[in-house]
Amino acid sequence: MQPTPALHLRNRFLLSSVWGPPHSSAIAPASGIASTSVLHQRVIPNPSGDLFSSNNLDWLHASISIDSDGRDALDCQLRLLDRSEAEIALITALAHEDEQVKLFMTLPGVDFPIAQAILAAFGDISRFDSPNKAAAISDSSPPPINPATSAITDASPSRAALTHAGCSRKPLSISTEHPGPLGHFFRKVSKTKNRNVAGVACARKLAVIAWYMLTDNQPYRYAQPDTVHQKLARLRILATGTKRTVGIPKGSKRTEIYGSGIATRGIPGLDRIYQFN
């Protein structure tokens, strides 16, 4: 098989490598990879920086010189990208209006996408009359066994939803280092058990805590207010684009302890953070 001219140029470092989406990107990578494949098919170098930045998007929409077939393919991917942006904006707005989502965001490692996935998996919390039944829908509890055949039954749709959403992995990885009871529980169990066993026990405890939070409509008691404030503020900015004004208002005199090194801003409690955001 003879190498193509593009492959030959690539091997001689005359073409840039294929673009990959950054890990922090909230956009599905399919549109970005498909768009960059259109460019590579025509030996067009990738733009520098983030492909989804405003300057690069303007370049893809109007400034790029490309044939008609490539223009049609590129426009198709850009329309998918715009649709994805609209869906993400809608999900963010719904999360900002949902008080239960903000309630779950007080858990360590839980941001609004995971909070929405947990709520979708739980559904109506009143259908679980105990926290053990609520924890059974996640992979943190053993699957149910058919007493007639002693065989493990299939997982429920809610259980699969939690698994595919990664609702136990990311919060668990952060909860292990949390200074509250969750982190202490994990470190205590991991001293005598395998780390995976301790992780499953901690994930089950997270599901039980989530049941109590929804039932009593109370935030996580041991949440760190500063971290919760940052998460809720980030959600508010993404949903509404409004930022709170902080600091001393213009025209006001400085406090007497200004410049003394004494902190003038205290960390507000969770109730004030809810009201503030």
N, C-alpha and C positions, 0 to 999 in steps of 0.2 A: 504493500500500500504506500503510495507516494504521499509525502506530507504536502499539505496545502500551502499556498503562499502566506496565508495568515498565520498558520502554525509555525512556519519557518521564521517569520518575523517575530512571533512571540518567543520562540526559543532563543532568538538572538537579542532579546530584551528591547525590541523596538516597539512593542505594544504593551500597554498597561495590563495588569491582571484583571480578572473579572471582579466587578464590584460586588461586595457583600454588605447586607444591611447591618448597621451598628446594633450592638446588643440592647441598647436603650431605646431603639426605635419602636414606636407603638404601632407602626403600620405593618401589615402583613408583607413578608418579604417577597411574595410571588410577583407582585407588580414590578418591584425594583429589579428582580433578576430577569424578568421577561423584557423590561425596557432596556437593560444593559445588553441583553443578547441581541436585540435589534441593532444596537450600536456596533457591537463586535462583528456582526455579520457584514457590516459595511465598512469595517476597519476605521471606525470613528473613535478616537480616544475618549475615555471617560472624563467628565468634569472633575475638578479637584473638590475635595470636601464631601459633605453630605449630599447625596443625590436628590434628597427631598427638601433641600433648602430653597428659599424663595428665589434666589438668583438662578440656581440650576433648574428649577421648575420653569422659570421664564425662558431659559435657554431651550429646554425640551419642547415647550409649547410653540415658540415663535422663532427663536434665533437660529436654531440648528438647520443646516442645509442637508436635506435628505430626499431620496426619491419618493414617488407617490405611494408605492407599496409600503415602504418603511414608515412614511408619514401616517398611513392608515393604521398600521400595527401599533405605532407609538401612541396615537390618539386613543386607540382602544384601551391600552394599558393605563393611560392617564385618566380616562373616564372611570376605570375601576378604582384607581387611586383616590379620585375625588369622592366616589361613593363610599369607600372605606373611611375616609376622613369624616364624612357626614354621619356614618353609623357610629364612629367613635365619639363624635360630639354629642350625639343623641344619648348614648350609653352614659357618658359623663354627666349630662344634664339630669338624667333620671337618678343617677347615684347621688347627686347633690341634693335632690329633693326628697330622697328616702332617708328617714330618720334611723331605720334599722341598719342601713349601710353604714351610717356614721357611728352607730352603736358598735358594730363589729370592728370598725377601724381602730377602736381602742385596744384590741388584742395585739400583742407584739407580732410584727411581721405581716399584718393583714392590711392591705390597701383596698381601694374600692373595687378593682376587678375581682379579687378573691372574695371580698365580702359579698358581692352580687352573686358569685357562683355558689357560695355556701347557702345564701338565702334561697336560691333557685333549687338547690338540692333538698333543703329542709322542707320547703313549701310552707304549708300551714302548720305552725309549730304545735297547734292544739291536737294534731293527730298522734303525737307522741305523749303518752301519759307518764313517761319516766325518762330521765336522761340516758339510761342504758339503751333504751330503744332508739333514741335519737343518735347515739354513738354507733349503732349497728349499721347505719347507712354508709359509713365511711370505712376505709380499709384499716382503721385502727382497732376494729373488733373482729373476732373470728367470724367467717361466713356461717349462715345458718345450716344446720344439718337435718336432713330428712330422717325422722326417727324410724320410719318403716324400712328404709334401705341403708341407713347409716352412711349416706353419701352426702357430700357437700352440694348444696343447691346453688344455682346460678345467682350472681349478684343482681341486686335490684337496679332499676334505671337510676335512682338517686345515688346509689353507691357508686355506680360507674361514672356519674356526672362529677362527683367529688374527686374521683381518681383522675379523670382526664383533665380536670381543671387544675390539678396540682394543689388542691386546697390544704393538704396536710404537709407537703414537702417544704414550701417556702416559709410558712409560719413556724414550722418545727425547727428549721435551721436557725432562725433568729431567736426562738424561745429558749433554745439550749443555752444561750449566753445572756438571757434576760436576768436582771438582778432580783426579780420577784420570785414568787413560789414556783412558777413553772420551770425557770432555770434551775432553782434549787432541787426540785423534784427530779429533773433529768440527771443532774450531776450526782445525786444520791443513788439513783437506780443504776447508773452506768458504772458505779464502783463495784457492784456485785454481779451485774448482768452484761451481756453483750450490748454494744452501742445500738444495734438495730432493735433489740428488745426494748431498750430504754426509750428509743425513738417512738416505737409503737405505743408504749404506755403513755408517753407525753402527748402523742397525737390523740389518743382516746380521751385524755383529760381535757384537751382543747375542745373536743366535740361536746363533752359534758358541760364545760363552762359556757359554750355557745348556747346550749339549751337553756341554762339558767338565765343567761343574759336576755334571751328573747322572751322567756316566760315572765320574768320580773321587770323587763324593760329597764335594765340598769346596765351601765357601762362596766368594763372590767376594772375592778377595784384597784388593782396594782399597776395600772397603766401609768406610763411616764408622761406627765402633762406636756412637757416640751415636745416630745416625739409626736404625740397625738395632735398638738397644735400645728406642727409642720405638715402633717398628712392632710388635715382638714383644710388648712390654708391652701395647699397645693390643689386640692380638689375644687375649692371655691374659685381659684384663679383659672383653672382649666374650664370650668363650667360657665362662669360669668365674665371672666376677664377683669374683675375688679380686685384691687389691692387695698388693704386697710392702711390708713395713715397712722403711723406710729411716731413716737417722740414728742418733743415739746412743740406746741403750735407756734406758728410764726407770730412774732410780736410779744411773746411771753418772756418773762425774765427767767434766767437760769436759776436752778435751785442752789441753796447755800452750800451743799456738799459737792457741787460740780467741780471736777478736777481733783478731788481728794482720793480717788481710787475706790470709794465705797459704791457698791452696786445700787442703782436707783430703780431698777426694774426687777420685780419679783416674778416668780413663775406662778401663773394663775392656776386655780383648781380646774378640775374637769367640768364642773357645772358652768363656770365662767367661759371656758373654752367653747362649749356647746353654744352658749348664747352669743359669743363673739363671732363664731363662724356660721 
